């Protein structure tokens, strides 16, 4: 019975560690969804443009292709109306995260 307080303490420690890891993942996911939300006005929720829209859907687009296009907009090597200005507001790491996020949308 002397081991019970030690076991209870260990259990609490493990539960708190798991809760902390879940919170970190939730914060990362929330941050990424916030970044992706900035694309929704033109490209639709989760990158699914409205039917008949002149704006291309980006949901499910290949990650490497989308990342390259976003970086080209940022660098000014791909012509655009607004994408060049918008892409300049993101770091290259954020553009990579966005490309990965939209690649996973179906």
Secondary structure, DSSP 8 states (H G I E B T S, - for coil): -THHHHHHHHHHHHHHHHHHHHHHHHHHHHHHHHHHHHHHHHH-GGG---TT-SS---TT--HHHHHHHHHHHHHT-S--SSHHHHHTTS-HHHHHHHHHHHHT--
